[in-house]
């Protein structure tokens, strides 16, 4: 294609690069491919597991925003969720937009291919109602490619001329959607991430969009979040921003060796995250390391009473409880008193009627004061890629 480029721009061919046989990257790809195909058989009740999944969505969104300079802490955002605050603070809206974009991806990725319309919709979602730079993280033209040349602050890299963005992006979409052998899918995910950043197609929000693109590609290539998988690729990048930008700049050199160095950085981080999060499928681990410490945390800080603690402790032990189970720990209580206890915990959003049977109840911790303890326990077990405070 004809290339009309800005000064100091250097074209790099978009291509798959084969890692040397027997290399650490080649081994890494095989290990990740095993994790992708591995049947997800766990002992954690789906109601519990998908609350955890929503928490990791939250972590993904906060982490992505913090890479771009949003200073919202996890503690700040958790308090906002618990209290149900409707504050118009744009720091929070940026994170909420990212959560909506994750939902959009999960609802649509199985029915749509990754193309311009798909990414444009993601860009519209993540910039919606945000002020324009330099004060905000919005866009002058949501969903549209940039209409001028740009430079990237803090780097020597020069993106392509704005007149070439569309042709470079169409090339990238062909690369993503090409029916290559499955063993190349993970390499393609890492290479596409760098290529998108290299093109820098939008006037703002490129970092947030590319991390959502990586999430979409992982689902497209077989990491099925609708079947009990949690993936948190932004954790790879947000735990050390300087390392992320360093490896992106290495890939900017464009040599096979440097592209493979970038790929190994991405896939090694991804494998570590998947191995770590998959432990939550084991309910014995989840109960011992996360849920029980969270209940103790809530009791010590008087978020719950002693009686509530006993009921919730039973809910943790059994995963699903009935009124008769509660009666067994309070034998002197009348049925009406048991019902009031259950109703009080339902009002506090700490118990919920099971969707399968209304007289069974499951533990809820996603939008109430138990969430503080869950976050503390996840942090202690090294699940959080970002600091709480």
C-alpha positions, 0 to 999 in steps of 0.5 A: 500500500502507498505509505504517506508517513510523518517524519521519523516514522519507520514502517514495520511489517505485521507478521507472525514470528515463529519462536525457536523450537525448544525456546522458553517462549515455545514451551510457554505457548504449549503450557497456555494452550493446555490451560486453554483446553483444560476442562474447568472442573471445580467445586466452587458454586457458580453463584460464588464464582461469578461474584468473584468474576465480577470483582476481577472485572472491577480489578481489570477496569481499575488497573487499565485506568491507572495505567493511563494516570487515573489515581483512583484507589481500589479502596475508593472505588470499593467504598463507592460501590458499597455506598451506592454513590452517584458521584459524577467524579470522572475518575469513577466514570472512566472505570465504570465505562471500562466495566461496561465495555467488558460486558459488551465484549462478553455479550457480543464476541461469540456473534461478531468478529473483531472489526472496525465496528466492534472496536469503534463501539468499544471506543464509544463506550469507554469515552462516553460522557468523559471530558476532553483532554487534557482534563479528561479521558474523553474523545473529540470523535468517539468511535472514529479514527484520529484526524491528525498526527500525534506524538506519544509523550515520553517516547521517541516513537512516532505513530503513522500518518493519520491518513494511513490509519485506516489501511493499517487497521484493516491489515490488523483486522485481517491478521486477527481474523485469519484462520491460522493454526491454533498454535499461533493464536496466543502469539497473535494476541500479543503481536496484535496488542503491540500493533494496535498501540503502534498504529495509535488509531484513536485521538484518545483512549488507545491504551484502554481499547487495546487492553480490551482488545486483548481480552476479546482476543483471548475469549475469541481464541478459546479462553471461555469466560462463559464457562467458569474461566476468569482472565485478567490480562490487564494485571500483566500490564498494570502491576508494573507500568514501567515494565509494560512501556519498556517492552512495548518500546522493545517491540517498536524496534520491529526485529523478530527477536524484539517482537518475540521478547515482547510476546514472551513478556505478555504470555508469561504474565498471562500464564501466571495470572491464569494459574493463580486465578484458577485456584479459586475454582477449588472451594476448599482453597477459596473457603480457607484463604478468602471467604473465612478470613473475609467473614472474620474481618467483617466481624472484627470491624462490626460490619456484622453481628455475632448471630449474622456471623454464625449464619454466614459462616454456615453459608460459607461451609455449605455454599447453599443453606436453608432455614432448617440449617439456620435452625440447627445453630439456633435451636431455641429460635422460633421460625418467625425469628429465623425468617427475620434473621434471613430477611435482615441478611437479604436486606443487607445483600449478604444472602440471596435466594438461590435461583434454583429454589427460593427457599435456599440461600447463598452467600453474597459479597459483591456489593456489601460490607463483606466486600472489604474483607474479600478484597483484603483476603485477595490482597493477602493471597497476592491476587490484586495487581494494584494496591488497595490504597 
